[in-house]
Structures are given as structure tokens and as C-alpha cells.
Amino acid sequence: MSLLETRQAQMFPVLDPVQVETARRFASGPPRVFQPGELLYEVGERNVPSWLLLEGNIAITRHDGLGRTEAMVVERPGQFTGEVSQLAGRGTLAAARAGPDGATALPFDAAHLRALLIGTAELGETIMRALILRRMSLLEAGVTGAILVGPPDHPDVVRLEVFLSRNSYPHTLLDVLGDGEGHALVERMGVAPDELPLMICPNGTILRRPSNAEAASCLGILIPLVPGKVYDVAVVGAGPAGLATAVYAASEGLSVLALDQRATGGQAGASARIENYLGFPTGISGQALAGRAWNQAQKFGAEIAVPLEVTRLDCDASRAPGQPLRLELGDGGAALAKTVVIASGARYRRPAIPNIEEFEGAGVSYWASAVEAKLCEGEEVALVGGGNSAGQAVVFLAPKVERLHLIVRGPDLRASMSRYLIDRIAALPNVELHPHTEIVGLEGARSTGLSAAICRHRQTGEEVRRTLRHLFLFIGADPNAGWLQGCVETDDKGFVVTGAQAGLPLETALPGVFAIGDVRAGSTKRVAAAVGEGAAVVAQIHAFLGGLTTTA
Ligand SMILES: Cc1cc2nc3c(=O)[nH]c(=O)nc-3n(C[C@H](O)[C@H](O)[C@H](O)COP(=O)(O)OP(=O)(O)OC[C@H]3O[C@@H](n4cnc5c(N)ncnc54)[C@H](O)[C@@H]3O)c2cc1C
């Protein structure tokens, strides 16, 4: 059964008169009267308020860019419109129209909606849960969000699917292979193969092979920054560490901007099941954890810009004390802040295999999410790596594939993998461990994808050619510190050094610039540790800002 069927009462709660009066104090304007059939807002519109219905009714529908429409609910007095998009003025995924009797409703723009959520504990919890459940319901619904049109294993289709999934944005894929709707659409529009994939936004706009940033702008995921605004804290990277800083700093009243070049959740977001994070005995997917943190950060008013890469920290020595720090951005813009938190984590290490880049996204993957699992269902695959992230991916993928070759350079898994994962893998009949082995060559082409991998036994030198279309690589991570270009001290492996020169423990040698999580030298490369540092740095930011005010 769908969420809409099982959790309807929590998804569309009816506030009682006392709750309505409590909420009224937080409204962003007086009640507004809508005529019968009048549109309150359309799909894709930004900065639309959440409306609390006082009289009449409001019909909520969802539709996609091809005009397919589905009714969600008819709201009555005491109910409110909106989902998590409303927390930050992102493009809305549903439309609202006054019913046959018209409607009278109270508006709550993003800031006032957040004030209501924070200002009223129980009522706030009821409303926050409803907003989250509505997004989850939209994610499982067919008719909503973006439509991708292209071949399922096309590298750009995979890239966009991963981007949309990792950012919890609903989407469907119309396969152009075969004679289905996707094929007919491409024929009708006369789209050339090199223009694929298409992306159809809910407002009907059609993009041809869009970048993630173009897709995000069209879908209202990426919110334009306010030029010249000086934040108390700018966080580079919205992985577990950066998200923790965003939540704690915003909940303590600081103005926060968190930027991520790809998606919230970072490395953890790519994990199918995190079982050793405190408080989740049955485990939680990295994406679910990231989704919760993202909603939490938004509730407290943190601004999260995704996808937006930070290309440089301006660490010009002539900057006067107290003058804001400046971050240069991939879209040519800049962000200003009194403090900067480096939470850019680590990126997947690329093995020294010739022509590997040709196959990245075309058969070679550094993570194993539901998107990749769907692509290699029932096939023979190989996975390289002996650490926990590799182990988790084996446990996740093995039940979905025909055979999984687990390739490690060492004699076995004991030196690098947690016991529980080794035991799980041992119980999987279709997993074959290849010790003392490495991949030395790949065959195929980007247009058609990977077709085979050459495996060499490191002791005997014997080579085996394995026919396979999917190869997963989990061979460690290197710090994402290139964008800092010598602004801060790094250790011999490139991790950022903090706590030197009597600075605050998480502060770099550059005053007001902090580093946390996997990118920090000496940090423990675990979700809980990253979250811990993300929380701990906020107290140090307060201390720094306090110092600024006393010297000003
Ligand atoms: C597959 C996998 C499974 C794992 N499983 C577990 C587990 O079960 N338990 C556990 O405790 N740990 C696990 N880990 C480790 C854990 O995920 C990391 O320790 C944790 O994610 C580190 O968090 P972080 O925020 O410091 O960095 P990251 O998670 O690396 O996040 C950094 C973020 O910064 C962004 N970024 C980087 N550079 C820039 C830039 N220039 N501009 C803008 N954004 C930028 C990236 O896009 C990324 O989103 C796993 C790791 C992997 C890869």
C-alpha cells in the first residue's frame, strides 16, 4: 500500500480550533479569500506560501511536464497545503486550486512557516511530519517531478538519475529503446540521439542533455544566492559533517549557507545501509539519513545550495580583520561569510587503470545505489575493495546480481573489513572472493559501455579476462582539498591541518576558517565522527565570532 493510503491522517492532519489559533499568530499575512476554482499556486512555482485553510476547500493535484495529472487530496478547514519545498521557497511539486465553494486561507511564507515549526513544539512536529510524508509520497508517486527521456544505461541518464535520487527529487524515466512512450516522444519531436537525454520539468520546459546545475535550476532545487549577503557561517560540503554544522549553527541562531557540488549526504549518501550509526539498530540508508538532516537544517533556516561547487577560497593576506571571507563559486558568483567551515570530505580514489575515465558512468561506478543496482540486475559484476564501504556494497548488490566477483589485493578481508560484513559475505552463495588480485585493463567504449575487465593475480601474474558490463570500485578516498589551493596547511596526504598555532582545535591557521570531517587530518573516517565534529565546530565558531565583536 502507498504512503498516501497508510499514513493519510499524518500526511494531511486536521488542526483543531486551538491549534488554528496558535498557528494564526505565525501567519505571514491576513486571511485571503479565493474565488471558486481560483488557482493558489501551480506546479514548479517558487516561494509559494503554505496555506492554512479556514473556510471552503482546496484541491491538491500533482502533474508532470507531459500534462498527466492526478488528484492527491481535497483539503478542508484546519488543513494546510505544502511539502518540504515550502520550507525554503523551492519549486513546488503539487498545484492547489480553490474548490467549488471557494476558499479562505492564512498564508505562511517560508520564514513564517519555519517560525511556526520552531515556535510550537507539538504543532510544529505535526506539521513537519506532514510535510516530510508528503515529499515521501511524491517520491513514490508516478505522476510528478521530472521526466527523463533516454536509454536507461546512457551515462547522462545515470548521472541525472543519481543526482535527482540523491537530492530526493521525484522523477520517472521514459526509455527510448523499444516502441514505448519515450520512443514516440523523441520521434514526434525529431530529437537527435546526441541531444538525449531529454529532461521535462514539471512546468513543461524541455531540456536537452542538461547539466546537473541546469536541471536543478529548472526544477527549482537550486535557489539563487542573495548577492552581497554576508553569512555568519559558510559550509563547504553538505556531507554528514557539513549538514551537522548547518543544523547546529542554524538552530543556535547563526545565518548559515551550506554549499555542495553534487548532493546532500556526501559519501554516506551513497551507502545503501549504514548499520553502525548510533540509534539506528536496523540500519538506515545514507540517503534517508541525509534527507532527514536536510529537512532538519531547512527547518532551522539554513540555506543549502546544491549543486554549487566552491572553486576557491580567497585567502588574500591583505584582508582586514573582520572583513568577510570570500568563496568563489562554480557559477561565477561568490559567497561571503564571517567564518568558513571546510567540510568537503573525501572523493573516491581512482585506480591506476589505463582509460578508466572513459568508463566512469558507463559501467564503472564508485558507489552502489538503487540506480546502479537496477542497471546490473541479474548480471555478472565485479567489485574491487576490501574495506567496509566495499563490504556494504557487496551485501547490497549480491542479492540482485547473478554473480559478484570480489577483488582484493590482500590475502583476505580480515585486515580491513568489519566482522559482521565478512560473515554476511561468507553467507552469500553468488559472491566469489579473488585474493591477491587487481584489475589491470578495461575493454569497451564510452558509447556502448564497459564490456570486459582484465584481472591479474599479483603473485602468479596470471591474467583472466572477465566479460562484464558493471565494475564497482571502493579502494579508499583522497581529501577534497584541491579548491583550497594552499590557503591552509595540509599534511603529506593532503588532509587539512587544524589546531596548530594555538588556534581553536578545529580551526586552521587561517583565522575564521575551520575544517571538520573526513577532509581534516587526523579525523576518524566515520559518519558519527563527522557529525560530531560538525556539531563541535559550532561552539568554536561562536567563540571566534565573539572575539570578532570584542575587537570590532
Ligand atoms: C560507500 C560508503 C559507505 C560508508 N559506510 C559507512 C558506514 O556504514 N558507517 C560509517 O560510519 N561511515 C561510513 N562511510 C564513511 C562516511 O561516509 C564518511 O566518513 C563521511 O561521509 C564523512 O563525512 P564528511 O561530511 O566529512 O565528508 P563527505 O561525506 O565526503 O562529504 C563531503 C561533501 O563535500 C562536497 N564537496 C567536496 N568538494 C566540494 C567543493 N569544492 N564545493 C562544494 N562541495 C564540495 C561533496 O560533494 C560531498 O557531498 C562510508 C563511506 C562510503 C564511501
The ligand as a Gaussian input file, in Angstrom:
#p B3LYP/6-31G(d) Opt

LIG

0 1
 C       30.107000       3.645000       0.262000
 C       30.471000       4.140000       1.641000
 C       29.910000       3.545000       2.758000
 C       30.217000       4.037000       4.027000
 N       29.616000       3.429000       5.099000
 C       29.856000       3.919000       6.334000
 C       29.217000       3.337000       7.478000
 O       28.473000       2.370000       7.379000
 N       29.444000       3.886000       8.699000
 C       30.281000       4.955000       8.867000
 O       30.419000       5.428000       9.992000
 N       30.931000       5.520000       7.813000
 C       30.734000       5.016000       6.561000
 N       31.388000       5.581000       5.489000
 C       32.286000       6.739000       5.713000
 C       31.451000       8.012000       5.833000
 O       30.548000       8.068000       4.777000
 C       32.347000       9.250000       5.849000
 O       33.226000       9.161000       6.938000
 C       31.514000      10.531000       5.979000
 O       30.630000      10.626000       4.903000
 C       32.395000      11.766000       6.012000
 O       31.589000      12.890000       6.044000
 P       32.087000      14.320000       5.555000
 O       30.912000      15.191000       5.659000
 O       33.309000      14.687000       6.274000
 O       32.548000      14.147000       4.030000
 P       31.803000      13.604000       2.753000
 O       30.787000      12.620000       3.097000
 O       32.868000      13.213000       1.820000
 O       31.033000      14.885000       2.164000
 C       31.724000      15.939000       1.602000
 C       30.800000      16.704000       0.678000
 O       31.510000      17.844000       0.190000
 C       31.156000      18.065000      -1.143000
 N       32.232000      18.832000      -1.763000
 C       33.518000      18.440000      -1.918000
 N       34.242000      19.419000      -2.510000
 C       33.381000      20.456000      -2.721000
 C       33.501000      21.751000      -3.310000
 N       34.678000      22.205000      -3.769000
 N       32.411000      22.525000      -3.401000
 C       31.216000      22.088000      -2.925000
 N       31.028000      20.868000      -2.370000
 C       32.092000      20.072000      -2.258000
 C       30.971000      16.674000      -1.728000
 O       30.125000      16.702000      -2.860000
 C       30.356000      15.922000      -0.549000
 O       28.954000      15.938000      -0.638000
 C       31.115000       5.120000       4.190000
 C       31.712000       5.710000       3.064000
 C       31.396000       5.221000       1.801000
 C       32.017000       5.860000       0.596000

